[in-house]
Amino acid sequence: MKAVIIENYGGREQLKESEREVPAITEEQVLLEIHATSINPIDWKLREGYLKEMLPFDFPIILGWDAAGVITEVGSKITDFNVGDRVFARPATTNQGTYAEFVPVDQELLAKMPDEMSYEEAAAIPLAGLTAWQCLVDFSEIKKEEKVLIHAGAGGVGNFAIQIAKHFGAYVATTASKENEEFVKSLGADEVIDYKEQDFSEVLTDYDIVLDAVGGEVLKKSYKVLKQGGRLVSIAGQPEEEEAKKYNVKAGSHWLEPNGRQLQQLAELYTAGELKPVVGNTFDLSEQGLKDAHELSETNHARGKIVIQVK
C-alpha cells in the first residue's frame, strides 16, 4: 500500500512516500480502506520531535489520526460492523497512522457515516470533533444558557466547539480575526472578539466555560473572564493550580481519548443539521501533498480542517 512516512524527526523534508505492507488485523479489529484523512497540528509537532517523549514511537512512523473509508476485512470477534460499511474513526495510532491506504481500527473506535456525509467531511471530524466534545461535555459539563468562550473559533477544534456549544443551548463568544468574523458567526457564535484589536480579558466577564486552543498569555488571561466555579480547559497548555485556586475555578488540560460512541453522537448531530464539518483545503496522498498540507497547518491560520484525499 502507499503511505507517507517519516524516518527521522525534522522539517517537512522528512515526509517521504513509501510502499508498505498492508497491515494485519486482530480478531477485534477491522481493516479500513481509507478514502480521506486530515491534518492536525499534532502531526507536524510530532514530526518535528516536540512530542517524542510523550509519544515515543519507533521509526518509520506513519503519521495521521483521522480516518474515513470503507471496511474491507473484519476480525472474527467483530459484531457491529461488516465488510462494505462506510465508517470513520480516530484510530488508536501507534506507528501506523492514517497517511496510508489502509489502517487497522479497533471496533469500539468506529462510527458509521451517515449516507449523506462525504468522506472528506467524515475525515475532518474525529480528532478535532471529539476533542471539542470531550472538553465541553466531559470536562466542563456544559449546560443550557451557560456562557462559553472558545478561543480560535475558526480553527479545527474551535469550529466544532462553537457548533457543539450551540447544540447545548449556550451563549458563545469566540476570538477570531476580523477576516473570520462572518465565518464564525455562520457557525453560531453570538459574539466575536477580534484578537488583533481587542483584549478579550477586558471585554468579557462572568463566563462559565473557557476552551483554550492557544496557550501562553491567552491561557493565563482566561481566568479573568470566568465566574466563581467556572471551568477552564486547555488543549494548548497546562493551567496552573495556584491560579485555579486563586480564581476558584476548575482548570485542566485535555488529551483526546478515542471514542466511537461519542463519534456516533457527532454523526447524529450532522444528520440533524446541527454540526457541519468545515473542509478548508484538500491535498492528495503524496509526498508533495503532505508537505504542502503541513506547511499550511504550521501557519496556524488554516480555516476549518485540512483534508487529505486518498481515493
SULTA-V622313 format. One record per pair of residues at least 4 apart in sequence whose ideal C-beta (glycine too) atoms are under 7 Angstrom apart, sorted by the first residue. I is the first residue (numbers start at 1). J is the second residue. Records with the same first field share a line. If there is no record, write none. Layout:
I: J ; J
This chain:
1: 20 ; 22 ; 100 ; 101 ; 102
2: 17 ; 19 ; 101 ; 285
3: 18 ; 20 ; 62 ; 99 ; 100
4: 15 ; 16 ; 17 ; 99 ; 285 ; 287 ; 290
5: 16 ; 18 ; 60 ; 61 ; 62
6: 14 ; 15 ; 47 ; 60 ; 61 ; 63
7: 16 ; 59 ; 60
8: 14 ; 59
9: 47 ; 48 ; 49 ; 52
10: 14 ; 48
12: 291 ; 294 ; 295
14: 47
15: 287 ; 290 ; 291 ; 294
16: 287
17: 286 ; 287
20: 100
22: 102
23: 96 ; 102 ; 103 ; 104
25: 29 ; 30 ; 31 ; 73 ; 75 ; 104
26: 75
27: 75 ; 76 ; 77
28: 75 ; 77 ; 106 ; 107
29: 75 ; 104 ; 105 ; 106 ; 107
30: 71 ; 73 ; 74 ; 75 ; 78 ; 81 ; 105 ; 107 ; 110
31: 72 ; 73 ; 102 ; 104
32: 67 ; 69 ; 71 ; 87 ; 102 ; 103 ; 105
33: 69 ; 70 ; 72 ; 101 ; 102
34: 67 ; 69 ; 98 ; 100 ; 101 ; 102 ; 103 ; 310
35: 68 ; 69 ; 70 ; 119 ; 310 ; 311
36: 68 ; 119 ; 120 ; 122 ; 123 ; 307 ; 308 ; 309 ; 310
37: 64 ; 66 ; 67 ; 98 ; 99 ; 123 ; 308 ; 310
38: 66 ; 123 ; 124 ; 305 ; 306 ; 307 ; 308
39: 43 ; 293 ; 294 ; 297 ; 306 ; 308
40: 65 ; 127 ; 128 ; 156
41: 45 ; 297
42: 46 ; 65
43: 47 ; 63 ; 64 ; 294 ; 297
44: 48 ; 294 ; 297 ; 298
45: 50 ; 51
46: 51 ; 55 ; 63
47: 63
51: 55
52: 56
57: 61 ; 94 ; 95
58: 95
61: 95
62: 95 ; 96 ; 97 ; 99 ; 100
63: 97 ; 99
64: 97 ; 98 ; 99
65: 90 ; 93 ; 97 ; 98 ; 127
66: 90 ; 98 ; 123 ; 126 ; 127
67: 88 ; 89 ; 91 ; 98 ; 103 ; 105 ; 123
68: 88 ; 113 ; 119 ; 122 ; 123
69: 119
70: 84 ; 86
71: 81 ; 82 ; 83 ; 84 ; 85 ; 87
72: 83
73: 83
74: 78 ; 81 ; 82 ; 83
78: 107
80: 107
81: 85 ; 87 ; 107 ; 110
85: 112
86: 112 ; 113
87: 110 ; 111 ; 112 ; 113
88: 111 ; 113 ; 122 ; 123 ; 125 ; 126 ; 263
89: 105 ; 109 ; 110 ; 111 ; 126 ; 260 ; 263
90: 109 ; 126 ; 127 ; 130 ; 258
91: 98 ; 103 ; 105 ; 109
92: 106 ; 109 ; 258
93: 97
96: 103 ; 104
98: 103
99: 285 ; 290
101: 310
105: 109 ; 110
108: 260
109: 258 ; 260
110: 260
111: 260 ; 263 ; 264 ; 267
112: 264 ; 267
113: 117 ; 122 ; 267
114: 267 ; 270 ; 271
117: 121 ; 122 ; 270
118: 122
119: 123
120: 124 ; 279 ; 282 ; 307 ; 309
121: 277 ; 279
123: 307
124: 277 ; 279 ; 305 ; 307
125: 129 ; 266 ; 277
126: 130 ; 263
127: 131 ; 256
128: 132 ; 156 ; 157 ; 160 ; 305
129: 133 ; 160 ; 266
130: 134 ; 256 ; 259 ; 262 ; 263
131: 135 ; 157 ; 235 ; 256
132: 136 ; 157 ; 160 ; 161 ; 164
133: 137 ; 164 ; 262 ; 266
134: 138 ; 139 ; 254 ; 256 ; 257
135: 139 ; 140 ; 161 ; 211 ; 233 ; 235 ; 254
136: 140 ; 142 ; 161 ; 164 ; 165 ; 209 ; 211
137: 142
139: 231 ; 233 ; 252 ; 254
140: 209 ; 231 ; 233
142: 146 ; 148 ; 165 ; 168 ; 170 ; 209
144: 168 ; 169
145: 169 ; 170 ; 171
146: 170 ; 208 ; 209
147: 170 ; 171 ; 206 ; 207 ; 208
148: 165 ; 170 ; 171 ; 172 ; 207 ; 208 ; 209
149: 173 ; 204 ; 207 ; 210 ; 225
150: 158 ; 161 ; 162 ; 165 ; 172 ; 174 ; 211
151: 158 ; 175 ; 211 ; 212 ; 213 ; 214 ; 218
152: 158 ; 175 ; 213 ; 214
153: 158 ; 159 ; 162 ; 174 ; 175 ; 176 ; 184 ; 189
154: 158 ; 159 ; 176 ; 180 ; 183 ; 184 ; 303
155: 159 ; 213
156: 304 ; 305
157: 161 ; 213 ; 235
158: 162 ; 174 ; 213
159: 163 ; 187 ; 278 ; 304
160: 164
161: 165 ; 211
162: 166 ; 172 ; 174 ; 184 ; 187 ; 188 ; 189
163: 167 ; 187 ; 188 ; 274 ; 275 ; 276
164: 168
165: 170 ; 172
166: 170 ; 172 ; 188
167: 269 ; 274
171: 190
172: 188 ; 189 ; 190
173: 190 ; 191 ; 193 ; 204
174: 184 ; 189 ; 192
175: 193 ; 195 ; 200
176: 180 ; 181 ; 184 ; 192 ; 195
177: 194 ; 195 ; 196
178: 194
180: 184 ; 303
181: 185 ; 192
182: 186
183: 303
184: 189 ; 192
185: 189 ; 192
193: 198 ; 200 ; 203
194: 198
195: 200
198: 203
199: 203
200: 204 ; 225
201: 221 ; 224 ; 225
204: 225
205: 225
206: 227
207: 225 ; 226 ; 227 ; 230
208: 227 ; 230 ; 231
209: 230 ; 231
210: 222 ; 225 ; 226 ; 232
211: 233
212: 218 ; 219 ; 222 ; 232 ; 234 ; 236 ; 237
213: 235 ; 236
214: 218 ; 219 ; 236
215: 219 ; 234 ; 236 ; 237
216: 237
217: 221
218: 222
219: 234 ; 236 ; 237 ; 239
222: 232
223: 232 ; 243 ; 247 ; 249
226: 230 ; 232 ; 247 ; 249
228: 248
229: 248 ; 249
230: 249
231: 249 ; 250
232: 239 ; 249 ; 251
233: 252 ; 254
234: 239 ; 253
235: 253 ; 254
237: 253
238: 253
239: 243 ; 244 ; 251 ; 252 ; 253
240: 244
241: 245
242: 246
243: 247
244: 249 ; 250 ; 251
259: 263
260: 264
261: 265
262: 266
263: 267
264: 268
265: 269
266: 270 ; 275
267: 271
268: 272
269: 274 ; 275
270: 275
277: 305
278: 303 ; 304 ; 305
279: 304 ; 305 ; 307
280: 302 ; 303 ; 304 ; 305 ; 306
281: 296 ; 302 ; 306
282: 307 ; 309
283: 289 ; 292 ; 293 ; 308
284: 289 ; 309
285: 289 ; 308 ; 309 ; 310
286: 290
287: 291
288: 292
289: 293 ; 308
290: 294
291: 295
292: 296
293: 297 ; 306 ; 308
294: 298
296: 302 ; 306
297: 302 ; 306
302: 306
